[in-house]
Amino acid sequence: MQQAADEKPLVIVITGPTASGKSDTALCLAEKLGGEIVSADSMQVYRGMDIGTAKVSLADRQKVPHHLIDILDPGTPFSVAAYQELAGKAIAAILDKGATPIVCGGTGQYLSALVEGLRFAMAPADPAIRARLQAREKEEGAEKLWQELEKIDPQAAARISHHDARRLVRALEIHEQTGRSMSWHDARSRMVEPAYTYRAYCLNHKRSELYRRIDQRVLQMVDLGLAGEAQQLFQKQLPPDCTCLQAIGYKEWFAFFQGETTQAETIESIQRASRRYAKRQLTWFRKMDGLIWLEDKDVHTTCHDIQTDLARSGLLKN
């Protein structure tokens, strides 16, 4: 398939909450359109974190090329700006081959950075400020930092979980360094027109069905050996604020390894955290402009509907 001559190069985006069927849909679409997949998952970049991040199988990766999977060792920092740069290079390389780029993943910040054309001009990390804020978080708790952020930057506070210490520290760090809020910087960044035409689809299911899918997938991950994968990460003794440890399905096992919880409690904790994450994802996606929502469909129907939409929109021609 080729894009229409009068359009910017087309990039298809497949997103949605966890367990909504993104990866299977992207694979189906890539096979139909001659596409390659660019991951938009903040945790699939890490090697060895396969089961808990629901990476597609090696066989599927051999069938359809995937980009930005298994590019970093656990413990290596990774940022939205770094993702944007690498994803941009991957998309350009795919287009140079004459293939169709399909961005697939559920990390809202990554998707916004691409689709909304963000350019990052925020202050670089300040180790001294960050260390002081991290010490405060340990002493006072993340909720206290969130309350402070809510006063100076209510927009950012609405997007950041009360328990997400890493992002809370970063938002307060930016404000202290620059005297401006993260939201102010973010708004100024949204001034560069994206280089591509993004056609973005958000998969979703009724809440009861989505939660059933999430709970079932966690059980499947456990059967596949999630605990063993988490134990390998636990044995690395990484600092608790490492990016990779924000992944759901790993740190929940750490208390189990230390004899503080049972396996059943650990599994329930992962399921609960995954459901909460899905709610946060949906909140983010509902604020994104231009998403085409595909509700309560199976993979093949979704793939067919996307192809039909692309044909009707004139973005692709045979």
Summary of the structure (lengths in Angstrom):
residues: 318
radius of gyration: 19.9
end to end distance: 5.3
largest distance: 62.1
contacts: 988
relative contact order: 0.18
helix: 54%
strand: 11%
